[in-house]
Amino acid sequence: GGLAKKMRPHQRSACAFLFDNLVVSVRSVRDGCDGFGALLAHSMGLGKTLTTLALIDTLLTSRALRTAAAAAGHAAPFRTVLVVAPATVLDN
C-alpha cells in the first residue's frame, strides 16, 4: 500500500513480524485460530508509530483476511482498533 512506500526496511520487517504474530496466516483466520500477540518496543525515532499504523491499515483493509474469515463463516477478524497513547504524542 501507500504506507509501505514510506517505510524503511526495518519498519517493513517489524510490520511483517507483528502481522505474523497477530494473524499467523490467512489459513489460520480461515480455521478460526487466534494469533499469539506481540509487543513492539525499541528506541525512540525508529518508526514504531508508522509501523503500527501500517499494521492497523493492513489488518483493517486486507481483502484476503476478510475473504478467509467469510469462507469460515466468521466475522471479519479485525473491525476496530483501540489505540492507547499518552496525550503528549497526539501532536505528532
GUKEGU-561708 format. One record per atom (N, C-alpha, C): residue in one letter; z, y, x; atom name. Coordinates in pm, 1 decimal, decimal comma, m for minus. Last residue first. Layout:
a|Z|Y|X|CA
...
//
This chain:
n|1742,7|1478,1|201,7|N
n|1639,3|1421,6|287,9|CA
n|1526,2|1378,2|201,3|C
d|1930,7|1541,9|15,6|N
d|1840,2|1647,7|57,4|CA
d|1728,0|1597,9|148,2|C
l|2081,4|1309,6|m3,1|N
l|1991,4|1346,1|m113,2|CA
l|1893,3|1456,3|m76,2|C
v|2269,7|1252,5|184,2|N
v|2132,5|1212,4|215,4|CA
v|2033,2|1254,0|106,9|C
t|2513,4|1333,0|80,9|N
t|2459,9|1405,9|195,7|CA
t|2316,0|1368,3|228,3|C
a|2593,9|1151,0|m107,9|N
a|2529,4|1274,6|m154,2|CA
a|2464,4|1350,1|m39,7|C
p|2521,9|815,2|m7,8|N
p|2607,0|934,5|m3,3|CA
p|2528,6|1058,2|m44,6|C
a|2395,2|581,3|m246,9|N
a|2383,1|654,1|m121,2|CA
a|2476,9|774,1|m123,3|C
v|2261,6|321,1|m410,5|N
v|2389,9|386,6|m387,6|CA
v|2382,8|450,6|m249,3|C
v|2025,9|246,1|m643,2|N
v|2042,5|293,0|m505,9|CA
v|2174,9|366,8|m498,2|C
l|1912,9|m9,7|m831,1|N
l|2023,6|84,2|m819,7|CA
l|2038,9|119,9|m672,8|C
v|1621,1|m83,8|m1003,7|N
v|1687,2|m79,0|m874,1|CA
v|1798,7|24,8|m882,0|C
t|1448,0|m309,6|m1223,2|N
t|1520,5|m186,0|m1194,9|CA
t|1588,4|m197,2|m1059,4|C
r|1305,7|m543,9|m1206,7|N
r|1263,0|m441,2|m1301,8|CA
r|1329,6|m307,5|m1276,2|C
f|1212,8|m835,3|m1069,5|N
f|1269,8|m706,6|m1031,2|CA
f|1216,8|m601,0|m1126,2|C
p|1098,0|m1055,2|m1198,4|N
p|1220,0|m1073,0|m1119,1|CA
p|1288,0|m942,7|m1079,1|C
a|1009,1|m1050,7|m1537,5|N
a|977,6|m1000,7|m1403,4|CA
a|1105,1|m1003,5|m1320,1|C
a|1135,8|m1348,9|m1695,5|N
a|1106,9|m1206,1|m1693,6|CA
a|1069,4|m1166,5|m1551,7|C
h|972,2|m1669,8|m1696,2|N
h|1082,3|m1580,0|m1661,2|CA
h|1038,2|m1435,5|m1678,3|C
g|779,1|m1865,4|m1714,2|N
g|849,4|m1826,4|m1836,2|CA
g|969,5|m1736,8|m1811,2|C
a|631,3|m1911,4|m1496,5|N
a|750,7|m1995,9|m1510,7|CA
a|829,7|m1961,4|m1635,9|C
a|443,5|m1715,9|m1520,5|N
a|398,5|m1855,5|m1523,7|CA
a|514,8|m1951,5|m1543,8|C
a|603,5|m1490,7|m1479,2|N
a|548,3|m1516,1|m1612,4|CA
a|503,6|m1660,9|m1625,7|C
a|650,0|m1515,8|m1203,0|N
a|762,0|m1520,0|m1297,2|CA
a|712,9|m1552,7|m1437,1|C
a|388,8|m1489,1|m1105,2|N
a|465,2|m1611,5|m1078,5|CA
a|581,0|m1625,1|m1176,5|C
t|327,3|m1227,7|m1190,1|N
t|247,2|m1341,1|m1237,0|CA
t|323,1|m1472,4|m1219,6|C
r|514,6|m1076,7|m1045,9|N
r|515,7|m1074,8|m1193,2|CA
r|440,6|m1195,6|m1249,3|C
l|433,3|m1137,3|m782,0|N
l|568,4|m1172,7|m827,8|CA
l|575,7|m1176,2|m979,7|C
a|170,8|m1033,5|m783,8|N
a|193,7|m1176,0|m755,3|CA
a|332,5|m1219,9|m802,8|C
r|209,4|m762,0|m824,0|N
r|143,0|m839,8|m929,2|CA
r|169,6|m988,7|m909,4|C
s|468,0|m563,0|m738,5|N
s|393,5|m680,5|m695,2|CA
s|339,0|m759,8|m813,7|C
t|629,5|m344,1|m793,6|N
t|487,7|m335,7|m828,2|CA
t|406,9|m460,8|m795,1|C
l|891,7|m385,9|m713,4|N
l|867,1|m337,0|m848,9|CA
l|720,7|m341,3|m889,3|C
l|868,8|m473,8|m449,1|N
l|935,9|m557,7|m548,3|CA
l|902,9|m515,3|m690,4|C
t|737,0|m253,5|m326,4|N
t|676,0|m387,0|m329,0|CA
t|737,1|m473,5|m439,6|C
d|928,9|m51,3|m359,7|N
d|794,7|m36,6|m416,4|CA
d|726,4|m172,7|m429,5|C
i|1136,4|m161,6|m207,0|N
i|1154,9|m138,7|m350,6|CA
i|1020,3|m126,2|m419,8|C
l|1011,9|m156,4|48,1|N
l|1054,2|m282,9|m12,3|CA
l|1069,4|m267,6|m163,2|C
a|979,9|119,0|80,6|N
a|861,9|31,8|79,7|CA
a|895,7|m103,0|16,5|C
l|1246,9|198,9|83,5|N
l|1158,1|247,0|m22,4|CA
l|1032,5|160,5|m32,2|C
t|1329,1|71,2|320,9|N
t|1388,7|34,0|192,2|CA
t|1300,7|79,3|76,4|C
t|1174,3|207,8|509,5|N
t|1165,1|62,4|497,7|CA
t|1216,8|16,9|361,5|C
l|1271,6|468,2|475,4|N
l|1131,2|438,3|445,9|CA
l|1111,2|288,2|426,7|C
t|1539,1|420,6|561,6|N
t|1509,7|472,8|427,6|CA
t|1366,1|440,6|387,6|C
k|1516,8|334,1|825,0|N
k|1571,8|242,3|723,9|CA
k|1539,3|289,2|582,1|C
g|1417,7|460,7|1059,6|N
g|1334,9|446,9|940,3|CA
g|1385,2|349,7|835,8|C
l|1569,1|526,0|1275,6|N
l|1470,9|418,2|1293,5|CA
l|1390,1|389,2|1167,3|C
g|1774,6|712,5|1254,0|N
g|1642,9|756,7|1297,7|CA
g|1539,0|648,4|1316,0|C
m|2070,3|544,4|1362,8|N
m|2004,5|649,9|1285,8|CA
m|1865,6|677,0|1342,6|C
s|2074,4|185,7|1406,2|N
s|2097,6|322,9|1449,3|CA
s|2023,9|422,2|1360,1|C
h|2121,3|m30,7|1123,3|N
h|2081,6|m3,2|1260,5|CA
h|2112,2|141,6|1291,6|C
a|2088,4|m269,2|868,3|N
a|2173,3|m169,4|934,2|CA
a|2126,8|m153,3|1077,8|C
l|2046,7|m440,1|585,0|N
l|1968,6|m366,0|683,7|CA
l|2057,5|m257,4|741,5|C
l|2101,9|m757,4|463,5|N
l|2164,9|m630,5|496,0|CA
l|2081,4|m565,0|605,4|C
a|2019,4|m974,5|191,7|N
a|2003,7|m925,2|328,8|CA
a|2074,9|m792,3|342,0|C
g|1955,3|m1273,3|0,7|N
g|2013,9|m1141,8|19,7|CA
g|2000,0|m1101,1|165,0|C
f|1827,3|m1508,6|m72,3|N
f|1954,9|m1516,4|m2,8|CA
f|2028,0|m1383,3|2,6|C
g|1681,8|m1554,4|m400,2|N
g|1676,9|m1533,3|m256,7|CA
g|1817,1|m1536,7|m199,7|C
d|1668,6|m1815,6|m648,9|N
d|1711,4|m1684,8|m600,7|CA
d|1694,0|m1677,2|m450,6|C
c|1409,7|m1980,9|m830,2|N
c|1511,8|m1978,8|m724,2|CA
c|1544,8|m1836,0|m684,5|C
g|1206,5|m2027,7|m1011,7|N
g|1331,9|m1973,6|m1060,9|CA
g|1444,1|m1970,7|m957,6|C
d|956,8|m2098,8|m933,0|N
d|1051,5|m2208,4|m954,4|CA
d|1188,1|m2160,6|m1001,9|C
r|844,7|m1848,7|m896,4|N
r|788,1|m1935,5|m999,9|CA
r|884,3|m2048,1|m1033,8|C
v|993,8|m1772,7|m676,7|N
v|1006,7|m1697,6|m801,7|CA
v|956,9|m1782,4|m917,3|C
s|900,0|m1956,2|m491,6|N
s|1041,8|m1962,5|m529,4|CA
s|1067,5|m1883,5|m657,2|C
r|633,3|m1870,4|m469,2|N
r|662,0|m2002,7|m524,7|CA
r|807,9|m2011,4|m570,1|C
v|664,6|m1633,2|m336,5|N
v|618,6|m1627,5|m475,1|CA
v|647,3|m1761,6|m543,0|C
s|972,5|m1650,2|m148,0|N
s|828,6|m1668,5|m164,0|CA
s|792,7|m1652,8|m310,6|C
v|1210,9|m1485,4|m85,6|N
v|1176,5|m1609,7|m17,7|CA
v|1026,2|m1633,6|m26,9|C
v|1330,3|m1249,9|m171,8|N
v|1238,3|m1320,7|m260,2|CA
v|1211,6|m1462,0|m211,7|C
l|1507,7|m1174,7|28,0|N
l|1537,5|m1145,5|m112,1|CA
l|1454,7|m1231,3|m205,9|C
n|1399,6|m1255,9|266,9|N
n|1535,9|m1296,6|235,3|CA
n|1576,4|m1266,1|91,4|C
d|1143,5|m1147,9|267,5|N
d|1159,1|m1292,4|285,9|CA
d|1298,6|m1340,4|247,7|C
f|1207,2|m874,3|245,0|N
f|1134,9|m943,3|138,1|CA
f|1156,7|m1094,2|147,6|C
l|1330,8|m831,1|494,0|N
l|1405,4|m812,0|370,1|CA
l|1339,5|m886,5|254,8|C
f|1113,2|m889,0|665,1|N
f|1239,2|m962,5|676,2|CA
f|1318,5|m952,3|546,7|C
a|931,8|m690,6|583,3|N
a|897,2|m832,4|565,0|CA
a|1022,7|m919,6|572,5|C
c|1075,9|m466,2|669,1|N
c|1042,6|m482,0|526,9|CA
c|1008,1|m627,8|496,4|C
a|1080,0|m510,8|943,7|N
a|1205,8|m506,7|869,3|CA
a|1181,6|m526,0|720,9|C
s|805,7|m491,1|999,1|N
s|877,8|m617,1|1025,1|CA
s|1008,0|m622,8|947,3|C
r|766,1|m222,3|934,5|N
r|695,4|m325,9|857,4|CA
r|762,6|m462,0|876,8|C
q|925,7|m110,7|1132,1|N
q|960,9|m89,3|992,6|CA
q|892,0|m191,9|903,5|C
h|793,6|m179,5|1364,5|N
h|929,1|m232,7|1345,0|CA
h|975,9|m213,6|1200,8|C
p|545,3|m36,0|1327,7|N
p|550,4|m183,3|1328,3|CA
p|691,0|m239,9|1304,2|C
r|595,6|235,6|1090,5|N
r|579,4|184,5|1226,7|CA
r|592,4|32,1|1222,9|C
m|421,5|350,9|799,7|N
m|531,5|279,7|864,8|CA
m|495,2|237,3|1006,5|C
k|213,4|449,3|661,8|N
k|301,5|547,4|724,9|CA
k|412,0|481,6|807,4|C
k|93,8|231,8|547,9|N
k|15,8|308,9|644,8|CA
k|102,5|407,8|721,6|C
a|280,5|151,7|360,7|N
a|261,0|68,8|480,3|CA
a|184,5|143,9|587,9|C
l|250,1|329,6|148,8|N
l|365,0|342,4|238,0|CA
l|344,1|265,7|368,1|C
g|18,3|238,0|20,1|N
g|18,5|366,7|86,2|CA
g|133,7|384,4|183,4|C
g|0,0|m118,9|81,1|N
g|0,0|0,0|0,0|CA
g|0,0|124,9|85,1|C
//
